């Protein structure tokens, strides 16, 4: 099935695996919380046990340098998408309030991105991530 929308995560290529997984989880959660239509239906196993719903469509994961992340951010904003973001200082915080404060303290042109998530019309998101390669 081809969806009319697309979800993409762009993660800095030089992070250790635990940070990649952590940032991807935060960004996907942020996008799913903002775009309720991303969520599918709950699951049940053969014994009738309930499991939570998952994101209903594929999530494409790209690798990028800081420069490419900044370009992705600008492309998303210029196309009126509201991205999910994760910046380097957020690794040193332990709560949402401090995370938001670290973003608020950084000038937009100096955000030290480690990850950006976008969701929107397929063709728009394709333009935002144009030129990036899938994270290996």
C-alpha positions as CSV (number, residue, x, y, z in Angstrom):
1,X,0.0,0.0,0.0
2,X,1.3,3.5,-0.9
3,X,0.3,6.2,1.6
4,X,-0.4,9.8,0.6
5,X,1.8,10.9,3.5
6,X,5.4,10.1,4.4
7,X,7.3,10.0,7.7
8,X,11.0,10.5,7.7
9,X,13.6,10.7,10.4
10,X,17.0,12.3,9.7
11,X,19.6,11.3,12.2
12,X,23.2,12.5,12.5
13,X,25.5,9.8,11.2
14,X,28.2,10.1,13.8
15,X,26.2,9.1,16.9
16,X,26.7,5.8,18.8
17,X,23.9,3.2,18.3
18,X,22.2,3.9,21.7
19,X,21.8,7.6,20.8
20,X,20.5,6.8,17.3
21,X,17.8,4.5,18.8
22,X,17.0,7.0,21.6
23,X,16.6,10.0,19.2
24,X,14.6,7.9,16.7
25,X,12.2,6.9,19.5
26,X,11.8,10.5,20.7
27,X,11.2,11.9,17.2
28,X,8.8,9.1,16.2
29,X,6.8,9.6,19.4
30,X,6.6,13.3,18.8
31,X,5.3,12.9,15.3
32,X,2.8,10.2,16.3
33,X,1.6,12.4,19.2
34,X,1.1,15.4,16.8
35,X,-0.4,13.5,13.9
36,X,-3.0,11.2,15.3
37,X,-3.8,9.7,11.9
38,X,-0.3,8.1,11.9
39,X,-1.5,5.5,14.5
40,X,-2.9,2.2,13.4
41,X,-5.3,0.0,15.3
42,X,-4.3,-2.0,18.5
43,X,-3.1,-5.5,18.0
44,X,-4.3,-8.8,19.5
45,X,-2.5,-12.1,19.5
46,X,-4.0,-15.5,19.0
47,X,-4.8,-15.8,22.7
48,X,-6.7,-12.5,22.7
49,X,-4.0,-10.5,24.6
50,X,-4.0,-6.8,23.7
51,X,-1.0,-4.8,22.4
52,X,-0.7,-1.2,21.6
53,X,-1.2,0.3,18.2
54,X,1.9,1.1,16.1
55,X,2.6,3.8,13.5
56,X,0.6,2.6,10.5
57,X,3.0,3.5,7.7
58,X,6.7,3.0,7.1
59,X,9.2,5.4,8.7
60,X,12.1,6.2,6.5
61,X,15.4,6.8,8.3
62,X,18.2,8.8,6.8
63,X,21.7,9.7,7.9
64,X,23.0,13.2,7.7
65,X,25.8,15.5,8.8
66,X,25.0,18.6,10.9
67,X,25.1,20.7,7.8
68,X,22.6,18.4,6.1
69,X,20.4,18.4,9.2
70,X,20.3,22.2,9.1
71,X,19.4,22.1,5.4
72,X,16.7,19.6,6.1
73,X,15.3,21.8,8.9
74,X,15.2,24.8,6.6
75,X,13.5,22.8,3.8
76,X,10.9,21.6,6.2
77,X,10.1,25.0,7.5
78,X,10.0,26.6,4.0
79,X,7.4,24.0,3.1
80,X,5.3,24.8,6.3
81,X,6.0,21.4,8.0
82,X,6.4,21.4,11.8
83,X,9.4,19.2,12.4
84,X,10.2,17.2,15.5
85,X,13.7,18.1,16.6
86,X,16.4,16.8,18.9
87,X,19.5,18.8,19.7
88,X,22.8,17.8,21.3
89,X,22.2,19.5,24.6
90,X,19.1,17.4,25.2
91,X,21.5,14.4,25.9
92,X,22.5,16.1,29.2
93,X,18.9,16.7,30.5
94,X,16.6,14.4,32.3
95,X,13.2,15.8,31.7
96,X,10.9,17.5,29.1
97,X,11.0,20.9,30.7
98,X,14.8,21.1,30.5
99,X,14.7,19.7,27.0
100,X,12.4,22.5,25.9
101,X,14.6,25.1,27.8
102,X,17.7,23.9,25.9
103,X,15.9,24.4,22.6
104,X,14.6,27.8,23.6
105,X,18.1,28.9,24.6
106,X,19.6,28.1,21.1
107,X,19.3,30.6,18.3
108,X,17.6,29.0,15.3
109,X,20.7,29.2,13.1
110,X,22.9,27.6,15.8
111,X,20.7,24.6,16.7
112,X,23.0,21.6,17.1
113,X,20.8,19.1,15.6
114,X,21.2,15.3,16.1
115,X,17.8,14.5,14.6
116,X,14.8,15.8,12.8
117,X,11.5,14.1,12.1
118,X,9.0,15.2,9.5
119,X,5.6,14.0,8.4
120,X,3.5,15.4,5.6
121,X,2.4,14.9,2.0
122,X,4.6,12.3,0.3
123,X,5.9,14.7,-2.4
124,X,6.6,17.5,0.1
125,X,8.6,15.2,2.4
126,X,10.5,13.8,-0.6
127,X,11.7,17.3,-1.4
128,X,12.7,17.9,2.3
129,X,14.9,14.8,2.3
130,X,16.1,15.0,-1.3
131,X,19.8,14.0,-1.6
132,X,20.0,12.2,1.7
133,X,20.9,8.5,2.0
134,X,19.3,5.9,4.2
135,X,21.1,5.4,7.5
136,X,23.2,2.3,7.3
